[in-house]
Amino acid sequence: MESNHILSLPIVNEENICLPLVITAVSKYWGIGLPFFEAKEIAKKYPNIKGSIMIEGIELAERHGLISLIPNSTIKELKKLIDMGIPPIVILPGIQDTVQHASLILGYDDIEKTILHYFPEPDKVGAIPEKKFDEQWSEDDKLLLVLVPADILSEINLENQTKEKSNRLCFNAEKLRLQGKLTDAINTLQKALEINQSNSTALCLLGGILNDQNSPDAVHYYQKSIELNHRCYLAYRGLGNFYLKSKDYSNAEKYYTKAIEINQNRFGPIYKNRGLVRLEQNKKIEAKKDFKKYLEQMPNASDRTGILEVLKEL
């Protein structure tokens, strides 16, 4: 019996913040070439942004004939899509100082129990054990992106259409936030919650914007997000950041630690932050360990020299 279910995807190397590599690869898979000059023009709206703006890539693909769906999903549905010949994109944790990234799934292996990821290199595939993949995927509420031609859309049956619409608004809100349109972003997230009040992603994003504004209301939204998704790393980290700014160092340490317990490698700077709050509590040995861990995960950190100076004094 065949153990592998693998799709053949084109090799793509060109990327732009408004045209993520995974969007280009899926579009080419469906025979649609997205114009790079268009992505470059859109990117001018985001001069200081690092990383991809997924919704800009989605909207570009839609303008050229594809249709998108953004549900919360399961491994079972993921496999079903692969077997239908549809390559799904998932939102997964990042590494170093990239907090999350989009990964293109090209297949699975039922015997090895692995999920296979796309790499833009010939004959290279990333394999993650199913259990580990499921744990990592759940940190961002198992968000899935499907891009397909219109005639294939009717073949896809989603369990909950309201979740899909609510998630789309989350992606739109993130775009508005990056454009500095914070009131519009908040209103968009509130609409997302009117459609689906149990949308952990929307609650976490709303908490993030309010946190940036130093509003204590951020705590409510983060905690609500965690109630709905106990593995919501970004909500725990957000609470840590809120309490750090509030100089409530014991609570900051508590929530940073909870985030790290979920994923030790997702975001290197969290160790620096926890080191700082431990230092404020005179926990010098623990702080030293955190600063060392930060430099281990962020070898090219811009503040490396300063952190090394702090370590010498501890």
C-alpha positions in Angstrom: 0.0 0.0 0.0 1.3 3.5 -0.8 2.3 5.4 2.3 3.0 8.8 0.7 0.4 11.3 -0.5 2.6 14.0 -2.1 1.7 16.9 -4.4 4.2 18.1 -7.0 4.7 21.8 -6.5 6.8 24.3 -8.6 10.1 25.6 -7.2 9.7 29.3 -6.4 12.5 31.6 -5.0 11.2 35.1 -5.5 9.5 36.7 -2.5 8.1 40.0 -1.5 6.4 41.2 1.7 3.1 41.5 -0.2 3.6 38.3 -2.2 4.7 35.6 0.2 6.5 32.6 -1.4 3.8 30.2 -0.4 1.2 32.3 -2.3 3.4 32.4 -5.4 3.9 28.6 -5.3 0.2 27.8 -4.9 -0.7 30.2 -7.7 1.8 28.6 -10.0 0.6 25.2 -9.1 -2.8 26.3 -10.5 -1.2 27.7 -13.6 -1.4 31.4 -12.6 1.6 33.6 -12.6 1.2 36.6 -10.2 2.9 39.8 -11.5 5.8 40.7 -9.2 5.7 44.4 -10.2 2.2 44.6 -8.7 3.5 43.2 -5.4 6.4 45.7 -5.4 4.0 48.6 -5.9 1.8 47.4 -3.0 4.9 46.9 -0.8 5.6 50.7 -1.0 2.7 51.2 1.5 4.7 49.3 4.1 8.2 50.8 4.1 9.2 49.6 7.6 7.6 46.2 7.8 9.6 43.0 8.3 8.0 39.7 7.2 5.0 39.0 5.0 1.6 40.6 4.8 -0.5 37.5 4.0 -3.7 39.2 3.2 -2.0 41.4 0.5 -0.8 38.2 -1.2 -4.2 36.6 -0.9 -5.9 39.6 -2.4 -3.4 39.7 -5.2 -4.1 36.0 -6.0 -7.8 36.7 -5.9 -7.5 39.6 -8.4 -5.9 37.1 -10.8 -8.5 34.4 -10.6 -8.2 32.4 -7.4 -10.6 32.2 -4.5 -9.6 31.9 -0.8 -10.9 30.3 2.3 -9.5 30.8 5.8 -11.0 28.2 8.2 -9.8 26.7 11.4 -9.1 23.1 10.5 -7.8 19.6 11.5 -5.1 17.2 10.3 -8.0 15.1 9.0 -9.2 17.9 6.8 -5.6 18.7 5.8 -5.1 15.2 4.5 -8.4 15.3 2.7 -7.4 18.5 0.8 -4.0 16.9 -0.2 -5.9 13.8 -1.5 -8.1 16.2 -3.5 -5.0 17.7 -5.1 -5.3 20.9 -3.2 -2.1 22.3 -1.4 -3.1 23.9 1.8 -1.2 26.7 3.6 -1.0 26.7 7.4 0.0 29.4 10.0 2.8 28.0 12.3 5.1 29.4 14.9 8.2 31.2 13.8 11.8 31.1 15.1 14.3 33.7 16.4 12.5 37.0 16.2 9.9 35.9 13.6 6.8 35.2 15.7 4.8 33.2 13.1 5.1 32.1 9.5 3.0 30.5 6.7 4.0 27.0 5.6 2.8 25.2 2.5 1.8 21.6 3.0 2.6 19.3 0.1 1.7 16.0 1.6 1.7 13.4 4.4 3.1 10.0 5.1 0.6 7.7 6.8 3.2 5.0 7.7 5.8 7.5 9.2 2.9 9.6 10.6 4.5 12.9 9.3 3.2 16.0 7.7 5.4 17.2 4.7 6.3 20.8 4.1 7.3 22.6 1.0 10.9 23.9 0.6 11.8 26.0 -2.4 14.6 23.6 -3.4 14.6 20.6 -5.7 14.0 17.2 -4.0 13.8 18.8 -0.5 10.9 18.3 1.8 10.5 19.1 5.5 8.8 16.3 7.6 7.3 17.0 11.0 5.8 14.3 13.2 2.0 14.6 13.2 1.7 15.0 17.0 4.3 17.8 17.0 2.8 19.5 14.0 -0.7 19.4 15.6 0.7 21.0 18.8 2.5 23.7 16.9 -0.4 24.4 14.6 -2.8 24.7 17.6 -0.7 27.7 18.9 -2.4 29.8 16.2 -5.8 28.1 16.5 -5.1 25.8 13.5 -5.6 28.5 10.9 -5.6 27.2 7.3 -5.5 29.0 4.0 -6.9 27.4 0.9 -6.4 29.1 -2.5 -8.2 27.5 -5.4 -9.7 28.2 -8.8 -13.5 29.0 -8.6 -14.5 25.7 -10.2 -12.8 23.7 -7.4 -14.3 25.7 -4.6 -17.6 23.7 -4.6 -15.8 20.5 -3.9 -14.5 21.8 -0.6 -16.9 21.3 2.4 -16.0 23.4 5.4 -17.5 22.5 8.8 -18.2 26.1 9.8 -18.5 28.9 7.3 -18.9 31.6 10.0 -15.4 30.9 11.3 -14.0 31.4 7.8 -15.6 34.8 7.5 -14.5 35.8 10.9 -10.9 34.7 10.2 -10.8 36.7 7.0 -11.6 39.8 9.0 -8.7 39.0 11.3 -6.3 39.1 8.3 -7.8 42.4 7.2 -7.5 43.9 10.6 -3.8 43.0 10.7 -3.3 44.8 7.4 -5.1 47.9 8.8 -2.9 47.7 12.0 0.3 47.7 9.8 -1.1 50.7 7.9 -1.5 52.6 11.2 -5.3 52.6 10.9 -5.9 51.4 14.5 -9.5 52.4 14.9 -10.5 50.7 11.7 -8.5 47.6 12.8 -10.3 47.5 16.2 -13.7 47.9 14.4 -12.8 45.1 12.0 -11.9 42.7 14.9 -15.1 43.6 16.7 -17.0 42.6 13.5 -15.0 39.3 13.5 -16.2 38.7 17.1 -19.8 39.5 16.2 -19.7 36.8 13.6 -17.8 34.3 15.8 -17.5 35.3 19.4 -15.3 32.3 20.1 -12.6 33.4 17.7 -9.4 33.2 19.8 -7.3 34.8 17.0 -9.5 37.9 16.9 -9.4 38.2 20.7 -5.7 37.9 20.8 -5.2 40.5 18.0 -7.5 42.9 19.7 -5.6 42.4 23.0 -2.4 43.2 21.0 -3.6 46.5 19.7 -5.0 47.6 23.1 -1.7 46.5 24.6 0.2 48.8 22.2 -2.1 51.6 23.5 -1.3 50.6 27.1 -5.0 49.9 27.7 -5.7 47.6 30.7 -8.6 46.2 28.6 -5.9 44.2 26.8 -5.8 41.8 29.7 -9.5 40.8 29.3 -9.1 40.0 25.6 -5.9 38.0 26.1 -7.4 36.0 28.9 -10.6 35.3 26.8 -8.3 34.2 24.0 -6.5 31.8 26.3 -9.9 30.4 27.6 -10.8 29.4 24.1 -7.3 28.2 23.1 -5.1 27.1 26.0 -2.1 26.9 23.7 -2.4 30.5 22.5 1.3 31.4 22.8 0.8 35.0 21.6 -1.8 35.8 24.3 0.5 34.5 27.1 3.4 36.5 25.6 1.1 39.6 25.2 0.2 39.4 28.9 3.9 39.1 29.8 4.6 42.3 27.8 1.6 44.1 29.4 2.7 43.3 32.9 6.4 44.2 32.1 5.3 47.6 31.0 3.1 47.9 34.1 6.1 46.9 36.3 4.2 44.0 37.7 7.2 41.8 37.4 5.9 38.6 39.0 2.9 38.5 36.7 5.2 39.2 33.7 7.4 36.4 34.6 4.5 34.1 35.1 3.0 34.7 31.7 6.4 34.6 29.9 7.1 31.3 31.5 3.7 29.9 30.4 4.4 31.0 26.8 7.9 29.3 27.0 6.3 26.1 28.4 4.1 26.0 25.2 7.0 26.5 22.8 10.7 27.0 23.9 11.9 28.1 20.5 9.2 30.2 19.0 10.5 33.7 19.8 14.0 34.3 21.1 13.4 37.9 22.5 11.0 36.5 25.1 14.0 35.1 27.0 15.5 38.6 27.2 12.2 40.0 28.5 11.9 37.3 31.1 15.6 37.9 32.1 14.7 41.6 32.6 11.7 40.9 34.9 13.7 38.3 36.8 16.5 40.8 37.3 14.0 43.3 38.6 13.1 40.6 41.2 16.7 40.1 42.1 16.6 36.5 40.6 20.1 36.9 39.2 20.9 33.2 38.5 17.6 32.7 36.6 18.1 36.0 34.7 21.6 35.0 33.7 20.2 31.7 32.2 17.6 33.7 30.3 20.0 36.1 28.8 22.3 33.3 27.7 19.3 31.5 26.1 18.4 34.8 24.3 21.8 35.0 22.8 21.8 31.3 21.9 18.5 31.7 20.0 19.4 35.2 18.6 23.2 34.9 17.7 23.0 38.1 15.6 21.0 40.2 18.0 21.6 43.9 17.6 21.9 44.3 21.4 24.3 41.4 21.8 27.2 43.5 23.1 25.0 45.1 25.8 23.6 41.7 26.9 27.2 40.3 27.1 28.1 43.3 29.4 25.1 42.5 31.6 26.1 38.9 31.8 29.7 39.9 32.9 28.2 41.8 35.9 25.9 39.0 37.0 
